[in-house]
Amino acid sequence: MAKKNNSELSFKEMRTMMEGISKKTSIVIETEKKEFSYINTGIYMLNALLSKSILNGGISKNRFTVFAGEESVGKSYLCYNIARNAQKEGYSVIYIDTEFSIELAELEDFGIDISEDNFMLIRSNKVEDLKMMISQFLDKLKEQKLKGLDISKTIIFLDSIGQLASIKETEDAIEGKNKVDMSRAKAIKSLFRIITADLGFLEIPLVATNHIYMSQDLFPKAIQSGGKGVDYSASTIVYLTKAKLKTGQEDELDLGASGIIVTAIARKNRKAKPKKIKFEINHTSGTNRFKGLEYFCTPENFDKIGIAKVKEVVDKKTGEVTYTTGGTKWFVKHLNKSFYEAQLYNETVFTKEVLEKLEPIIADYFSYSNQDEIDKIALEMDALYQPHEGDDDFDIDSDDDGDLFN
């Protein structure tokens, strides 16, 4: 290797210069590998969908996560779950309600600590006002961080993006003007462009909900409200759809269902393979966090986990016990007992030891094999959900004024 001339400036000296400059700004120079950390969603399979891990996973503690879907699909419900679990880890919660749809007393019913030391409920649906407030707030937090204070134990919720309105949109309505507002999507895109990097610097997670609608293509695609700014800024996007949950316990006033079955599809995620999972939200009992784990309790995994649809076979001569595939019940080895599926989802069956055995199996299922696979799937997902050249749909939330004249 050629020896450097003494007159040359070494890279180490350049690094020292850059680090000195960065300390006066919000520029981050990474010097150490960081372990990814997450906040529990309260649903094991949703944790895995977001982060690969059922036990230590969930939403990223320093990223922007979006849950998007139709009305009454459980978007806000997931936010309440995450807020409650975040507080258990010492987080303070800033909850921005753009829909004016929740009261403090109702949040308390979800187990959220609404005391002034731990919780703040903000109501506004003006995107420009929120942009000003959040950006100024984050700027003040940056000043405190540069002084050496730790302000990372804060989480922000925005519920929802779809209900945000622009000042122009409101003024046009007041004046009786029936115009397409092209400023809204630009304002939303500007909001996230400004705050996303600051949230990353401060290591503050943002969880947002959003509405989706179907494009007018020949083959319609699900599109988020608010233009493409959300797609670009969010680190993780999960689309939610619903079906009726029927338990057989419905009465005449239950509208034919006891709750909903939610299908969650990872639209964008570099922490885990884009997959889909299902979980239930029962209007009476809430969500059972164990649902979905049975998918991995197969006869092939029985030796590792000890739960599967197998039959116990005892050799009459030797007394040796073996297990064979079959039956309608689930055999649980550590309880030496068989259960119907409805009896399966509890911590007596899925003990801490069983969950620890499931963890590497599920993590492997949701893991990318390499960076090439990450990039390939990301491109495939973009092609699936983004409009193609030649599509004749018009996105009213587009941030490109030129669409009007093409």
N, C-alpha and C positions, 0 to 999 in steps of 0.2 A: 504494500500500500504506500502510495506517495505521501511523503511528509509535507504537512502544510507549511507554507511560508509564514515566518513570524509576522510579516506585515499584513497578513490576512486576518479579518475579523472572524473569530470562531462562531460556530452556531450556538454554543453555550452562552457566549456574550450577547448574541442577538436575542436568545431566549430571555436572559436577564433583563434586557431592555424592554421587551414586550411585556414581561410580567410586571415590571415597574409601572409601565403605562396603564396596564389593565386594572391595577389596583385602584386607580382614580375613576374608573368607569364601571359599567355593568357588564363589561366583556369578561367572558369566562374562558380560562385556559385550563383544560383538563390535564392533570398530571398523574392521577391515579385511577385505576380501574374501580368502578363503583358497582356494588351489587344492586341489582334491580330490587325495588321494594314496592309493596302493594297494600291497598286497603281492601279488606274483605267485603264482598258484596252480600254475604249471607247465604249464598247459593253455591254449593261446591262446583257444579258443572259450569256455572257462569264464570266462576273464578278460573276454571281451566280454559274456557273459551278465550278469555282475555289474556291469560298469562301462563298457561300450561299447568299451573299448580293448583290443586284443590285445597291444600292446607295453608299455603303461604301466599296465594295469589289473589287477584282481584284487579281493581283499577290502579294504574300506575300513580305513584305518589308525586311525580313531577311532570305529568303529561296532561294533555287535553283529550278527554273521552266524551263521545257523543252516543246517546241512545236515541234512535230515530224510529218513528213508527206512527201508525194511525192512532185515532183517539181511543182512550180507555184500554190501551195495550199494556199498561204497567210501567210507563216511563218514569212518572213521578214516584211511584211506589219503590222503584229501584233506587232512586235518589234518596228517599227517606231511609231505606235500609243502609245505604252506604254512609249517610250522614251519622246515623246512630253508631255504626261500627267505627267510623273515624273518631268520634268523640271518645269511644272506649280506648283508643290509642293516644288520647291526649290532644286531639285536634279541636280547634275552634271552627265553627261553621258560619259562613256567610252565604245566605240563601236568597237569591234574586228571583222573585216570583213575578213574571211578566203577565201571567194570566189572572192574577188576583183570585186564586182558586183555593188557597189554603189558609187556615187560621192558626195562630200559635197554639191554641188548645188542642187542635187536631194533630199538630206536629208532636205535641207532648204525648198524645195517645200512641204514637208510633215509637215511643221510647226515646225521643230526642230531648236532650237537656236544653230548654229554652231560656235558661238564665242569662242575664246580660253579660256574664263573664265568658260564656261559651257559645253564644248563638246570636245572630243578627238576621232579621227578616227585612228585606228591601223590596219595595214594590215600585215598579216602573216598567213601561213597555216602549219608551222612547230610546231608540238605539243611540242617537247622538248624546243624550243625557248620560246614558250608561257608559258610553265610550269615554266621555269626559271624566266621570266619577271614578271608574275603574282605573283608567290610565294615571290619573293624579294620585290615587290611592297607592297603586303599585310603585309609582315614582318615589313616594314618601317611604315606602317599605325598602326600596333599594338604598335610599340614604341611610336607613337604620342598619341594613345589612353591611354596608361599606364601613360602618362604625364598629362592626364586629358582633352585632346582635343577631341571634338566631330567630327568624320569623317564619320558619318553614312549617310549623305546626298549625297551618291554616288551610282550609279547603273551601273552594268557591263553587256554588251550584248556580246554573242559569237555566231556569225552567219557565218558558222555553224560548228557543231561538225563533220558532215559527210564529210566535205571537208578537215579535218585535215590530214596531211601526216607525217610520221615519217622520221627521217634522213636516216635510213636504207633503207626505201622504195625508197627514192630519189637516194641514192648512188647506189642501185641495178639497177635502171633504167639507170643511167649514164653509168654504167659498162656493160650494156646490159644483165643483169641477169634477167631471168624471174622466180622469186621465190615468193612463198607465204610469205608475211611479217607478222611474228607472234609478232613483237615488237610494232606494231601500237596500238593494243587494250590495251596492257600492259601500254604503255605510256599515253594513254587517261585515263585509270583507275587510274594511278598514279597521273595525273594532278588533277583529281577531289577529290581523296583521300586526297591530300595535301591541296587543297584550300578550300574545303567545310566547314571544321570546322573553319578555319580562317574567312571566310565570315560570318559565324554565330556569331563568337565572335565580329566582327566589325559591325554586323547588316547591311551588304551590300547585296542587292539582286543581284542574277545572273539570267539572262534570256538567254537561249540558244535555238537554233534551231537544228534540226537533220533530217537526211534522214531515211526513213524506206524501207525495202524490205521484200519480202515474203519468208518464209522458204520453204524448199523442202519437207516438210512432206506430208503424205497422205492427211492431212487436214492442209493446209498452215496457218501459223501464221505471223502476222506483227512483225518484229524485227527491233530494232534500229541499225543503223550503229555504229561501234566503240566498239563492245563488250558489256559486261554486266555492266561495271563500271558506265555508265550513269544511268542505272536502279537503282543501289544501292544508288548512291549519291543524285540524285534529290529528292526533297520533293514532287514535283508535276510534272506529265507527262501527256500531252494532245496530243492525236493522231488526226490528221486532214486528212480528205478526201474531195474530191470535185466532183461537178456535174456542168453542164452548167446552167448558169442563162439566161433565155430567157424572155425579157420584151415586145417583139413585136415591139420594136423600132430599131431592128438590120437592118443594110443596107448590101449591097452586099460584103462589105469589112470586116464585123465583124466576119467571121468564124462561123456564126450561133449562136453566144452568145454575150450577153452584159457584161458578167462577170462570176462569179462562185458562187455556193451555197456551203458553207463550213459546213461540219458536224464535230463537235468537240466532242471527246469522252475522258472522264477523265480516263486515264489508271492507274494513281496512284494519290491518293489524300486523306489525312486524315482530311481535313478541310470541305469537303462536299462529299455527296454520289456520287459514280461514275455514272454519267448520260451522256446523249448525248444531244447536242443542235445544232441548225442550225443558221447560219447567212449568209448574202450575202455581196459579195464584187463586187460592180458595177464599171466597168472600167472608167466610166465617173463621177459618183457621190460619189464613195467610199462606206462606210458602213453606213447603217441606224441603229443607236444604239437602236431603239425601236422595231425592228423586233424580234419576239418570245414572247413578253410580252402578246400578244393576247391569247396565250395558257392557261393562267390563268384567262382570262376574260370570265368565264363561267356563265351560268344562275345561278348556285349554289352560285357563288361569287358576283352576281350582286348587292345585297344589301350592300356589303362592298365596292365594287370598282366603280360601276355605269357604267360599260361598258360590253356589252354582245350582242349576237344575240338574242334579245327579241323584242317583239312588245308591244307598249303601248296600254292599254285597258282602256277606260274611261266609268265608270258606268253612264248611261244616267240619272238615277234617283238621285243618291247621288253625282255624280261628282267625286267619288273616282277613283284615277288612280292606276292601277295595271299593271304588266308586265307578259307576257307569252312567253314561249320558241317558237322560230320559226323565219322564215324570212331569207333572204340572206344578209341583211345588219346588221351592228353593231350599236346598239343604244347607244349614249353617253349621259348620264343623265345630266351632268353639262352643256352641250351645248344644251340639249333638241333637239337633231338632230340625224338622222341616216346617216351612211357612208358606202360606199363600202370599202372592205378591203384595196385596194390600197390607200385610202384616210386616213387611220387610223394612220399611223406611223409618228407622228409629236408631237411637244410639246404643241400644242393646245389641242389635245386629251389626250395625256399622260402628264398632268401637274405635277408639283411638288407634289401636294396633291394626285393625283392618284398614283404616284410612291410610295409615303409614305404608301398608303393603300395596294399596291401590295407587299411591302417589307416583312412583316411578313408571308404572304401567300407563297411567293416564298422561303423564308428562311426555313420555316417548311418543304417544299417539298424536299429541298436539305439537310436537317439535318439528321444526324445519330441519332438513338434513344438511343444508349448506346455504350460503348467501345467494347462489345462483337460483335455488328454488324459491327463495324469498322474492327475488326480483321477477322471476317468471310468473309466480302467482299474483303478484301485485299488478303486473301488466294485464293478466287475464281478467282480474276483477275490475280494473279500470275500463277495459273493453266491454265488459258485461254491463256496467252501470252507466257509463258516460255516453252521450249522444254521438253518433258517427257522422262523418261528413256525408251530406246528402239527405240526412233525416229532415223531415218537413215539420217537426214540432217547434213551437216557439215557447221558450221558457220565460214566463213573465217575470221571474226573479233574476234574470240574467244581469250580469254586471257589465255587459258589453252593449253600449248604446247602438253600435253599428248593426246589431241584429235586426233593428227596426227597418233598415234600409237594404238588407241583403235579399 
